[in-house]
């Protein structure tokens, strides 16, 4: 028969450690054995499950700044799980675009043949200078 546990969101504190350029998240999960704590970190979120006696602590935090999950460190002491993970520079994976030099683009001009007025440029909707407007 499966064991039933009440799911509870742990008291959580998250803050940016500006001096060390890290995110610090602390979860209060008293009574959870260290070997049952499961913390998963993505660039944009942290997920926690930690069974303890008849309850299970469950949490999911969406992060507003990307982090480096592979550099995370976690410590558990007297019911307090502390996760520290460095922030990711948003330009870290940026790819530089190649720029090619191109000549100046020229547009063909309409030339009047035999004294006829030049046609207006496409899309301008205006007759050439000095020409009467149609109504």
Secondary structure, 3 states (H helix, E strand, C coil): CCCCCEEECCEEEEEEECCCCEEEEEEECCCCCHHHCEEEEECCEEEEEEEECCEEEEEEEECCCCECHHHCEEEEECCEEEEEEEECCCCCCCCCCCCCCCCCCCCCCCCCCCCCCCCCCCCCCCCCCCCCCCC
